[in-house]
Amino acid sequence: MPALDKLRARSAGYRIGRIFRAVAKLGDRLFPPTGVNRCQVPIFLEVFHAPGRSQKQLSTELNLDTAATARTLQALEKAGLVERRENPLCRRDKCVFPTAHGETLLPELLRALNQYNEILFQGFTESERRNTLELLDKMERNVQQALKKETQ
């Protein structure tokens, strides 16, 4: 269908979707030895980035549904990788912290993530890599601004 072919040829969303599905498969191969699956990686890393954030803050930061965040944290907690503690300022809220066991897995996960990124940027010059990251950041800002407008 020519109209669809023309749309695909100009569509960033189409390409991002294809890349997303391909890197999901790649993550399924690279992350299992770490004990963290590809769906858990973003939350697990955010807990290390800023320990003590609430579940709601994690959901907001990662653009995730609060129920999905809760399920992922439950699995990470069951695996002994994070712990949720009552927020002293708001007892209904839980703050999330890495455990000692989670800290032992972090270096292995970071190695897998470095391998993941090296595969993504294979054949890129340093300048192309930097430019690609800048363009992706710009696209993300555009989407975040559009989402903010929708909620206003």
Secondary structure as a PSIPRED ss2 file (coil, helix, strand):
# PSIPRED VFORMAT (PSIPRED V4.0)

   1 M C   1.000  0.000  0.000
   2 P H   0.000  1.000  0.000
   3 A H   0.000  1.000  0.000
   4 L H   0.000  1.000  0.000
   5 D H   0.000  1.000  0.000
   6 K H   0.000  1.000  0.000
   7 L H   0.000  1.000  0.000
   8 R H   0.000  1.000  0.000
   9 A H   0.000  1.000  0.000
  10 R H   0.000  1.000  0.000
  11 S C   1.000  0.000  0.000
  12 A H   0.000  1.000  0.000
  13 G H   0.000  1.000  0.000
  14 Y H   0.000  1.000  0.000
  15 R H   0.000  1.000  0.000
  16 I H   0.000  1.000  0.000
  17 G H   0.000  1.000  0.000
  18 R H   0.000  1.000  0.000
  19 I H   0.000  1.000  0.000
  20 F H   0.000  1.000  0.000
  21 R H   0.000  1.000  0.000
  22 A H   0.000  1.000  0.000
  23 V H   0.000  1.000  0.000
  24 A H   0.000  1.000  0.000
  25 K H   0.000  1.000  0.000
  26 L H   0.000  1.000  0.000
  27 G H   0.000  1.000  0.000
  28 D H   0.000  1.000  0.000
  29 R H   0.000  1.000  0.000
  30 L H   0.000  1.000  0.000
  31 F C   1.000  0.000  0.000
  32 P H   0.000  1.000  0.000
  33 P H   0.000  1.000  0.000
  34 T H   0.000  1.000  0.000
  35 G C   1.000  0.000  0.000
  36 V C   1.000  0.000  0.000
  37 N C   1.000  0.000  0.000
  38 R C   1.000  0.000  0.000
  39 C C   1.000  0.000  0.000
  40 Q C   1.000  0.000  0.000
  41 V H   0.000  1.000  0.000
  42 P H   0.000  1.000  0.000
  43 I H   0.000  1.000  0.000
  44 F H   0.000  1.000  0.000
  45 L H   0.000  1.000  0.000
  46 E H   0.000  1.000  0.000
  47 V H   0.000  1.000  0.000
  48 F H   0.000  1.000  0.000
  49 H H   0.000  1.000  0.000
  50 A C   1.000  0.000  0.000
  51 P C   1.000  0.000  0.000
  52 G C   1.000  0.000  0.000
  53 R E   0.000  0.000  1.000
  54 S E   0.000  0.000  1.000
  55 Q H   0.000  1.000  0.000
  56 K H   0.000  1.000  0.000
  57 Q H   0.000  1.000  0.000
  58 L H   0.000  1.000  0.000
  59 S H   0.000  1.000  0.000
  60 T H   0.000  1.000  0.000
  61 E H   0.000  1.000  0.000
  62 L H   0.000  1.000  0.000
  63 N C   1.000  0.000  0.000
  64 L C   1.000  0.000  0.000
  65 D C   1.000  0.000  0.000
  66 T H   0.000  1.000  0.000
  67 A H   0.000  1.000  0.000
  68 A H   0.000  1.000  0.000
  69 T H   0.000  1.000  0.000
  70 A H   0.000  1.000  0.000
  71 R H   0.000  1.000  0.000
  72 T H   0.000  1.000  0.000
  73 L H   0.000  1.000  0.000
  74 Q H   0.000  1.000  0.000
  75 A H   0.000  1.000  0.000
  76 L H   0.000  1.000  0.000
  77 E H   0.000  1.000  0.000
  78 K H   0.000  1.000  0.000
  79 A C   1.000  0.000  0.000
  80 G C   1.000  0.000  0.000
  81 L C   1.000  0.000  0.000
  82 V E   0.000  0.000  1.000
  83 E E   0.000  0.000  1.000
  84 R E   0.000  0.000  1.000
  85 R E   0.000  0.000  1.000
  86 E E   0.000  0.000  1.000
  87 N E   0.000  0.000  1.000
  88 P C   1.000  0.000  0.000
  89 L C   1.000  0.000  0.000
  90 C E   0.000  0.000  1.000
  91 R E   0.000  0.000  1.000
  92 R E   0.000  0.000  1.000
  93 D E   0.000  0.000  1.000
  94 K E   0.000  0.000  1.000
  95 C E   0.000  0.000  1.000
  96 V E   0.000  0.000  1.000
  97 F E   0.000  0.000  1.000
  98 P E   0.000  0.000  1.000
  99 T C   1.000  0.000  0.000
 100 A H   0.000  1.000  0.000
 101 H H   0.000  1.000  0.000
 102 G H   0.000  1.000  0.000
 103 E H   0.000  1.000  0.000
 104 T H   0.000  1.000  0.000
 105 L H   0.000  1.000  0.000
 106 L H   0.000  1.000  0.000
 107 P H   0.000  1.000  0.000
 108 E H   0.000  1.000  0.000
 109 L H   0.000  1.000  0.000
 110 L H   0.000  1.000  0.000
 111 R H   0.000  1.000  0.000
 112 A H   0.000  1.000  0.000
 113 L H   0.000  1.000  0.000
 114 N H   0.000  1.000  0.000
 115 Q H   0.000  1.000  0.000
 116 Y H   0.000  1.000  0.000
 117 N H   0.000  1.000  0.000
 118 E H   0.000  1.000  0.000
 119 I H   0.000  1.000  0.000
 120 L H   0.000  1.000  0.000
 121 F C   1.000  0.000  0.000
 122 Q C   1.000  0.000  0.000
 123 G C   1.000  0.000  0.000
 124 F C   1.000  0.000  0.000
 125 T C   1.000  0.000  0.000
 126 E H   0.000  1.000  0.000
 127 S H   0.000  1.000  0.000
 128 E H   0.000  1.000  0.000
 129 R H   0.000  1.000  0.000
 130 R H   0.000  1.000  0.000
 131 N H   0.000  1.000  0.000
 132 T H   0.000  1.000  0.000
 133 L H   0.000  1.000  0.000
 134 E H   0.000  1.000  0.000
 135 L H   0.000  1.000  0.000
 136 L H   0.000  1.000  0.000
 137 D H   0.000  1.000  0.000
 138 K H   0.000  1.000  0.000
 139 M H   0.000  1.000  0.000
 140 E H   0.000  1.000  0.000
 141 R H   0.000  1.000  0.000
 142 N H   0.000  1.000  0.000
 143 V H   0.000  1.000  0.000
 144 Q H   0.000  1.000  0.000
 145 Q H   0.000  1.000  0.000
 146 A H   0.000  1.000  0.000
 147 L H   0.000  1.000  0.000
 148 K H   0.000  1.000  0.000
 149 K H   0.000  1.000  0.000
 150 E H   0.000  1.000  0.000
 151 T H   0.000  1.000  0.000
 152 Q C   1.000  0.000  0.000
